[in-house]
Amino acid sequence: MNHTNRAIALAWFEAFNAHKLEDLLHLYHDDAEHYSPKLKLRHPETKGLIKGKEALRTWWRDAFDRLPSLRYEVMSLTANDARVFMEYRRHVEGEEGLLVAEVLEIRDKKIIASRVYHG
């Protein structure tokens, strides 16, 4: 297991669950890409894909504002030299928990791409 990439993933969860947007964005490369089915649903014009920190900032700020109870419970992390595969449960007050898988692609200790999978 790649301990550096695992540490990045754990920092990702810590920042996300604390809704610390700038700490979360600090983990990403300036030109990072992010794909999410929820993004595709809420903003169909994106086809689920956004690029760059400003787009990520806008997306997550909206999520944190709309869903103040949003948090992720880590189920498993598997890291190698290029990627981290994460499984977690999405919790929002008043909603059933949602099992999510996400892959972080990491280069030079920064996330360059992330892709979310869920039903």
mmCIF file of the C-alpha atoms, coordinates in Angstrom:
data_MODEL
# 
_entry.id   MODEL 
# 
loop_
_atom_site.group_PDB 
_atom_site.id 
_atom_site.type_symbol 
_atom_site.label_atom_id 
_atom_site.label_alt_id 
_atom_site.label_comp_id 
_atom_site.label_asym_id 
_atom_site.label_entity_id 
_atom_site.label_seq_id 
_atom_site.pdbx_PDB_ins_code 
_atom_site.Cartn_x 
_atom_site.Cartn_y 
_atom_site.Cartn_z 
_atom_site.occupancy 
_atom_site.B_iso_or_equiv 
_atom_site.pdbx_formal_charge 
_atom_site.auth_seq_id 
_atom_site.auth_comp_id 
_atom_site.auth_asym_id 
_atom_site.auth_atom_id 
_atom_site.pdbx_PDB_model_num 
ATOM 1   C CA . MET A 1 1   ? 0.000   0.000  0.000   1.00 0.00 ? 1   MET A CA 1 
ATOM 2   C CA . ASN A 1 2   ? 1.245   3.486  -0.836  1.00 0.00 ? 2   ASN A CA 1 
ATOM 3   C CA . HIS A 1 3   ? 1.261   5.328  2.500   1.00 0.00 ? 3   HIS A CA 1 
ATOM 4   C CA . THR A 1 4   ? 1.575   8.824  0.975   1.00 0.00 ? 4   THR A CA 1 
ATOM 5   C CA . ASN A 1 5   ? -1.496  8.364  -1.205  1.00 0.00 ? 5   ASN A CA 1 
ATOM 6   C CA . ARG A 1 6   ? -3.397  6.791  1.685   1.00 0.00 ? 6   ARG A CA 1 
ATOM 7   C CA . ALA A 1 7   ? -2.541  9.845  3.810   1.00 0.00 ? 7   ALA A CA 1 
ATOM 8   C CA . ILE A 1 8   ? -3.863  12.119 1.045   1.00 0.00 ? 8   ILE A CA 1 
ATOM 9   C CA . ALA A 1 9   ? -7.127  10.167 1.010   1.00 0.00 ? 9   ALA A CA 1 
ATOM 10  C CA . LEU A 1 10  ? -7.455  10.395 4.801   1.00 0.00 ? 10  LEU A CA 1 
ATOM 11  C CA . ALA A 1 11  ? -6.787  14.153 4.640   1.00 0.00 ? 11  ALA A CA 1 
ATOM 12  C CA . TRP A 1 12  ? -9.485  14.330 1.933   1.00 0.00 ? 12  TRP A CA 1 
ATOM 13  C CA . PHE A 1 13  ? -12.044 12.717 4.275   1.00 0.00 ? 13  PHE A CA 1 
ATOM 14  C CA . GLU A 1 14  ? -11.005 14.932 7.188   1.00 0.00 ? 14  GLU A CA 1 
ATOM 15  C CA . ALA A 1 15  ? -11.371 18.140 5.139   1.00 0.00 ? 15  ALA A CA 1 
ATOM 16  C CA . PHE A 1 16  ? -14.616 17.009 3.534   1.00 0.00 ? 16  PHE A CA 1 
ATOM 17  C CA . ASN A 1 17  ? -16.284 15.972 6.772   1.00 0.00 ? 17  ASN A CA 1 
ATOM 18  C CA . ALA A 1 18  ? -15.254 19.241 8.447   1.00 0.00 ? 18  ALA A CA 1 
ATOM 19  C CA . HIS A 1 19  ? -16.541 21.154 5.386   1.00 0.00 ? 19  HIS A CA 1 
ATOM 20  C CA . LYS A 1 20  ? -13.142 22.862 5.175   1.00 0.00 ? 20  LYS A CA 1 
ATOM 21  C CA . LEU A 1 21  ? -13.323 23.818 1.529   1.00 0.00 ? 21  LEU A CA 1 
ATOM 22  C CA . GLU A 1 22  ? -9.861  25.369 1.178   1.00 0.00 ? 22  GLU A CA 1 
ATOM 23  C CA . ASP A 1 23  ? -8.208  22.396 2.907   1.00 0.00 ? 23  ASP A CA 1 
ATOM 24  C CA . LEU A 1 24  ? -10.015 20.082 0.498   1.00 0.00 ? 24  LEU A CA 1 
ATOM 25  C CA . LEU A 1 25  ? -9.033  22.135 -2.552  1.00 0.00 ? 25  LEU A CA 1 
ATOM 26  C CA . HIS A 1 26  ? -5.399  22.235 -1.395  1.00 0.00 ? 26  HIS A CA 1 
ATOM 27  C CA . LEU A 1 27  ? -5.227  18.478 -2.082  1.00 0.00 ? 27  LEU A CA 1 
ATOM 28  C CA . TYR A 1 28  ? -6.045  19.012 -5.793  1.00 0.00 ? 28  TYR A CA 1 
ATOM 29  C CA . HIS A 1 29  ? -3.927  20.056 -8.743  1.00 0.00 ? 29  HIS A CA 1 
ATOM 30  C CA . ASP A 1 30  ? -5.055  23.370 -10.269 1.00 0.00 ? 30  ASP A CA 1 
ATOM 31  C CA . ASP A 1 31  ? -6.278  21.586 -13.423 1.00 0.00 ? 31  ASP A CA 1 
ATOM 32  C CA . ALA A 1 32  ? -7.880  18.592 -11.697 1.00 0.00 ? 32  ALA A CA 1 
ATOM 33  C CA . GLU A 1 33  ? -10.953 16.925 -13.186 1.00 0.00 ? 33  GLU A CA 1 
ATOM 34  C CA . HIS A 1 34  ? -13.896 15.581 -11.218 1.00 0.00 ? 34  HIS A CA 1 
ATOM 35  C CA . TYR A 1 35  ? -16.725 13.341 -12.423 1.00 0.00 ? 35  TYR A CA 1 
ATOM 36  C CA . SER A 1 36  ? -19.851 12.643 -10.369 1.00 0.00 ? 36  SER A CA 1 
ATOM 37  C CA . PRO A 1 37  ? -23.313 11.258 -11.167 1.00 0.00 ? 37  PRO A CA 1 
ATOM 38  C CA . LYS A 1 38  ? -24.748 13.844 -8.731  1.00 0.00 ? 38  LYS A CA 1 
ATOM 39  C CA . LEU A 1 39  ? -23.030 16.598 -10.709 1.00 0.00 ? 39  LEU A CA 1 
ATOM 40  C CA . LYS A 1 40  ? -24.558 15.207 -13.906 1.00 0.00 ? 40  LYS A CA 1 
ATOM 41  C CA . LEU A 1 41  ? -27.987 15.157 -12.265 1.00 0.00 ? 41  LEU A CA 1 
ATOM 42  C CA . ARG A 1 42  ? -27.830 18.687 -10.788 1.00 0.00 ? 42  ARG A CA 1 
ATOM 43  C CA . HIS A 1 43  ? -25.994 20.292 -13.726 1.00 0.00 ? 43  HIS A CA 1 
ATOM 44  C CA . PRO A 1 44  ? -26.747 18.233 -16.875 1.00 0.00 ? 44  PRO A CA 1 
ATOM 45  C CA . GLU A 1 45  ? -24.827 20.682 -19.070 1.00 0.00 ? 45  GLU A CA 1 
ATOM 46  C CA . THR A 1 46  ? -21.578 19.410 -17.479 1.00 0.00 ? 46  THR A CA 1 
ATOM 47  C CA . LYS A 1 47  ? -22.330 15.775 -18.396 1.00 0.00 ? 47  LYS A CA 1 
ATOM 48  C CA . GLY A 1 48  ? -20.999 15.086 -14.895 1.00 0.00 ? 48  GLY A CA 1 
ATOM 49  C CA . LEU A 1 49  ? -17.474 16.421 -15.490 1.00 0.00 ? 49  LEU A CA 1 
ATOM 50  C CA . ILE A 1 50  ? -15.907 19.610 -14.166 1.00 0.00 ? 50  ILE A CA 1 
ATOM 51  C CA . LYS A 1 51  ? -12.325 20.850 -14.512 1.00 0.00 ? 51  LYS A CA 1 
ATOM 52  C CA . GLY A 1 52  ? -10.195 23.102 -12.358 1.00 0.00 ? 52  GLY A CA 1 
ATOM 53  C CA . LYS A 1 53  ? -10.189 24.231 -8.748  1.00 0.00 ? 53  LYS A CA 1 
ATOM 54  C CA . GLU A 1 54  ? -12.684 27.059 -9.293  1.00 0.00 ? 54  GLU A CA 1 
ATOM 55  C CA . ALA A 1 55  ? -15.287 24.611 -10.619 1.00 0.00 ? 55  ALA A CA 1 
ATOM 56  C CA . LEU A 1 56  ? -14.571 22.286 -7.682  1.00 0.00 ? 56  LEU A CA 1 
ATOM 57  C CA . ARG A 1 57  ? -14.880 25.212 -5.259  1.00 0.00 ? 57  ARG A CA 1 
ATOM 58  C CA . THR A 1 58  ? -18.285 26.155 -6.688  1.00 0.00 ? 58  THR A CA 1 
ATOM 59  C CA . TRP A 1 59  ? -19.532 22.554 -6.650  1.00 0.00 ? 59  TRP A CA 1 
ATOM 60  C CA . TRP A 1 60  ? -18.506 21.769 -3.082  1.00 0.00 ? 60  TRP A CA 1 
ATOM 61  C CA . ARG A 1 61  ? -19.487 25.152 -1.668  1.00 0.00 ? 61  ARG A CA 1 
ATOM 62  C CA . ASP A 1 62  ? -22.987 24.525 -3.029  1.00 0.00 ? 62  ASP A CA 1 
ATOM 63  C CA . ALA A 1 63  ? -23.051 21.005 -1.548  1.00 0.00 ? 63  ALA A CA 1 
ATOM 64  C CA . PHE A 1 64  ? -21.889 22.204 1.879   1.00 0.00 ? 64  PHE A CA 1 
ATOM 65  C CA . ASP A 1 65  ? -24.430 25.049 1.846   1.00 0.00 ? 65  ASP A CA 1 
ATOM 66  C CA . ARG A 1 66  ? -27.353 22.830 0.736   1.00 0.00 ? 66  ARG A CA 1 
ATOM 67  C CA . LEU A 1 67  ? -26.431 19.851 2.926   1.00 0.00 ? 67  LEU A CA 1 
ATOM 68  C CA . PRO A 1 68  ? -24.983 21.071 6.232   1.00 0.00 ? 68  PRO A CA 1 
ATOM 69  C CA . SER A 1 69  ? -25.135 17.534 7.709   1.00 0.00 ? 69  SER A CA 1 
ATOM 70  C CA . LEU A 1 70  ? -23.265 15.934 4.762   1.00 0.00 ? 70  LEU A CA 1 
ATOM 71  C CA . ARG A 1 71  ? -20.483 13.606 5.867   1.00 0.00 ? 71  ARG A CA 1 
ATOM 72  C CA . TYR A 1 72  ? -18.733 10.489 4.617   1.00 0.00 ? 72  TYR A CA 1 
ATOM 73  C CA . GLU A 1 73  ? -18.015 7.345  6.616   1.00 0.00 ? 73  GLU A CA 1 
ATOM 74  C CA . VAL A 1 74  ? -14.911 5.519  5.353   1.00 0.00 ? 74  VAL A CA 1 
ATOM 75  C CA . MET A 1 75  ? -15.567 1.860  4.583   1.00 0.00 ? 75  MET A CA 1 
ATOM 76  C CA . SER A 1 76  ? -12.277 0.974  2.837   1.00 0.00 ? 76  SER A CA 1 
ATOM 77  C CA . LEU A 1 77  ? -9.196  2.514  1.221   1.00 0.00 ? 77  LEU A CA 1 
ATOM 78  C CA . THR A 1 78  ? -6.836  0.809  -1.194  1.00 0.00 ? 78  THR A CA 1 
ATOM 79  C CA . ALA A 1 79  ? -3.852  2.826  -2.431  1.00 0.00 ? 79  ALA A CA 1 
ATOM 80  C CA . ASN A 1 80  ? -1.102  2.210  -4.950  1.00 0.00 ? 80  ASN A CA 1 
ATOM 81  C CA . ASP A 1 81  ? 1.479   4.543  -6.518  1.00 0.00 ? 81  ASP A CA 1 
ATOM 82  C CA . ALA A 1 82  ? -1.042  6.283  -8.800  1.00 0.00 ? 82  ALA A CA 1 
ATOM 83  C CA . ARG A 1 83  ? -4.531  5.872  -7.344  1.00 0.00 ? 83  ARG A CA 1 
ATOM 84  C CA . VAL A 1 84  ? -6.650  5.442  -4.261  1.00 0.00 ? 84  VAL A CA 1 
ATOM 85  C CA . PHE A 1 85  ? -9.852  3.422  -4.420  1.00 0.00 ? 85  PHE A CA 1 
ATOM 86  C CA . MET A 1 86  ? -12.190 4.566  -1.663  1.00 0.00 ? 86  MET A CA 1 
ATOM 87  C CA . GLU A 1 87  ? -15.489 3.138  -0.527  1.00 0.00 ? 87  GLU A CA 1 
ATOM 88  C CA . TYR A 1 88  ? -17.597 5.207  1.812   1.00 0.00 ? 88  TYR A CA 1 
ATOM 89  C CA . ARG A 1 89  ? -21.141 5.756  2.983   1.00 0.00 ? 89  ARG A CA 1 
ATOM 90  C CA . ARG A 1 90  ? -22.670 9.167  2.309   1.00 0.00 ? 90  ARG A CA 1 
ATOM 91  C CA . HIS A 1 91  ? -24.740 10.453 5.215   1.00 0.00 ? 91  HIS A CA 1 
ATOM 92  C CA . VAL A 1 92  ? -27.209 13.333 5.036   1.00 0.00 ? 92  VAL A CA 1 
ATOM 93  C CA . GLU A 1 93  ? -29.763 13.942 7.768   1.00 0.00 ? 93  GLU A CA 1 
ATOM 94  C CA . GLY A 1 94  ? -33.201 12.724 6.664   1.00 0.00 ? 94  GLY A CA 1 
ATOM 95  C CA . GLU A 1 95  ? -31.842 10.556 3.824   1.00 0.00 ? 95  GLU A CA 1 
ATOM 96  C CA . GLU A 1 96  ? -30.926 6.903  3.629   1.00 0.00 ? 96  GLU A CA 1 
ATOM 97  C CA . GLY A 1 97  ? -27.168 6.286  3.606   1.00 0.00 ? 97  GLY A CA 1 
ATOM 98  C CA . LEU A 1 98  ? -25.694 5.900  0.110   1.00 0.00 ? 98  LEU A CA 1 
ATOM 99  C CA . LEU A 1 99  ? -22.779 3.555  -0.606  1.00 0.00 ? 99  LEU A CA 1 
ATOM 100 C CA . VAL A 1 100 ? -20.234 5.338  -2.807  1.00 0.00 ? 100 VAL A CA 1 
ATOM 101 C CA . ALA A 1 101 ? -16.988 4.335  -4.498  1.00 0.00 ? 101 ALA A CA 1 
ATOM 102 C CA . GLU A 1 102 ? -14.492 6.935  -5.662  1.00 0.00 ? 102 GLU A CA 1 
ATOM 103 C CA . VAL A 1 103 ? -11.132 6.768  -7.373  1.00 0.00 ? 103 VAL A CA 1 
ATOM 104 C CA . LEU A 1 104 ? -8.544  9.483  -6.788  1.00 0.00 ? 104 LEU A CA 1 
ATOM 105 C CA . GLU A 1 105 ? -5.737  9.706  -9.342  1.00 0.00 ? 105 GLU A CA 1 
ATOM 106 C CA . ILE A 1 106 ? -2.658  11.213 -7.737  1.00 0.00 ? 106 ILE A CA 1 
ATOM 107 C CA . ARG A 1 107 ? 0.511   12.619 -9.281  1.00 0.00 ? 107 ARG A CA 1 
ATOM 108 C CA . ASP A 1 108 ? 3.255   14.518 -7.430  1.00 0.00 ? 108 ASP A CA 1 
ATOM 109 C CA . LYS A 1 109 ? 1.202   14.387 -4.189  1.00 0.00 ? 109 LYS A CA 1 
ATOM 110 C CA . LYS A 1 110 ? -1.795  16.185 -5.738  1.00 0.00 ? 110 LYS A CA 1 
ATOM 111 C CA . ILE A 1 111 ? -5.132  14.771 -6.896  1.00 0.00 ? 111 ILE A CA 1 
ATOM 112 C CA . ILE A 1 112 ? -5.314  15.202 -10.673 1.00 0.00 ? 112 ILE A CA 1 
ATOM 113 C CA . ALA A 1 113 ? -8.637  13.433 -11.200 1.00 0.00 ? 113 ALA A CA 1 
ATOM 114 C CA . SER A 1 114 ? -11.457 11.995 -9.141  1.00 0.00 ? 114 SER A CA 1 
ATOM 115 C CA . ARG A 1 115 ? -14.356 9.862  -10.303 1.00 0.00 ? 115 ARG A CA 1 
ATOM 116 C CA . VAL A 1 116 ? -17.400 8.969  -8.208  1.00 0.00 ? 116 VAL A CA 1 
ATOM 117 C CA . TYR A 1 117 ? -19.491 5.803  -8.659  1.00 0.00 ? 117 TYR A CA 1 
ATOM 118 C CA . HIS A 1 118 ? -22.856 5.020  -7.088  1.00 0.00 ? 118 HIS A CA 1 
ATOM 119 C CA . GLY A 1 119 ? -26.305 3.802  -8.014  1.00 0.00 ? 119 GLY A CA 1 
# 
